[in-house]
Amino acid sequence: MNFSVIAAVNNEAVLNSCLMSSPDIHSVREVILQRGFGSAADAYTSGIAKATGEVLIFDHQDVYLPAGWISRLKE
C-alpha cells in the first residue's frame, strides 16, 4: 500500500518546522504541497488530481507526524 500526503501550504516556516520535519514524511510515495490556493478545499481538490498513491492523506502544514505513524496507519 502506498500513500500520498496532500497539504495546503501558506506558511513555509510552519511547514518546515512541523510537517516536513516529521521523521517518516519522506518515506511516503509522494508529498504534494499545494501553494497559492484561495482555500484549503481548492488546494485539496487540485491535489487529488495530482496524487498517484492508493491512499490519500489530507494533512495540515502545522501537523507533526510522529515516528512510526505510517506503520500504525497500515495496521
Secondary structure per residue as TSV (DSSP state, phi and psi in degrees):
chain	resnum	aa	ss	phi	psi
A	1	M	-	360.0	133.9
A	2	N	-	-122.7	153.1
A	3	F	E	-119.6	146.9
A	4	S	E	-120.1	127.4
A	5	V	E	-99.3	128.6
A	6	I	E	-117.6	125.8
A	7	A	E	-133.1	133.5
A	8	A	E	-81.6	131.0
A	9	V	E	-125.5	129.6
A	10	N	S	-135.9	4.6
A	11	N	-	-146.8	105.1
A	12	E	H	-64.8	-37.2
A	13	A	H	-63.8	-44.2
A	14	V	H	-65.1	-45.0
A	15	L	H	-55.0	-50.0
A	16	N	H	-69.1	-32.4
A	17	S	H	-84.0	-15.7
A	18	C	T	-115.3	-89.3
A	19	L	G	-56.2	-49.1
A	20	M	G	-75.2	-10.4
A	21	S	G	-95.6	1.7
A	22	S	S	-64.6	131.6
A	23	P	T	-55.1	-38.7
A	24	D	T	-98.7	2.5
A	25	I	G	-61.3	-31.9
A	26	H	G	-83.3	-1.7
A	27	S	G	-97.1	-2.9
A	28	V	S	-77.3	160.9
A	29	R	S	-56.2	-47.3
A	30	E	E	-154.3	149.7
A	31	V	E	-119.5	116.8
A	32	I	E	-104.7	111.2
A	33	L	E	-100.4	115.0
A	34	Q	E	-99.3	110.1
A	35	R	E	-113.8	149.6
A	36	G	S	83.1	16.8
A	37	F	-	-95.8	150.7
A	38	G	S	-74.5	-19.4
A	39	S	S	-150.4	158.1
A	40	A	H	-63.4	-37.0
A	41	A	H	-59.6	-44.0
A	42	D	H	-64.7	-40.9
A	43	A	H	-62.9	-44.4
A	44	Y	H	-67.6	-41.0
A	45	T	H	-60.0	-44.2
A	46	S	H	-65.4	-38.6
A	47	G	H	-64.4	-35.5
A	48	I	H	-58.7	-41.4
A	49	A	H	-66.6	-24.9
A	50	K	H	-90.7	-22.4
A	51	A	-	-70.2	143.6
A	52	T	-	-118.8	-3.8
A	53	G	S	-73.0	158.6
A	54	E	S	-74.3	-31.8
A	55	V	E	-121.6	127.0
A	56	L	E	-100.6	131.2
A	57	I	E	-115.7	117.7
A	58	F	E	-95.2	118.6
A	59	D	E	-127.6	163.7
A	60	H	E	-103.7	150.8
A	61	Q	T	-63.8	-22.1
A	62	D	T	-97.7	16.8
A	63	V	-	-101.8	132.3
A	64	Y	-	-103.0	123.1
A	65	L	-	-96.7	119.4
A	66	P	-	-69.1	158.6
A	67	A	T	-55.1	136.1
A	68	G	T	91.2	-0.1
A	69	W	H	-63.7	-32.4
A	70	I	H	-66.2	-44.2
A	71	S	H	-61.5	-42.3
A	72	R	H	-66.8	-36.2
A	73	L	H	-66.2	-39.1
A	74	K	H	-63.5	-32.9
A	75	E	-	-67.8	360.0
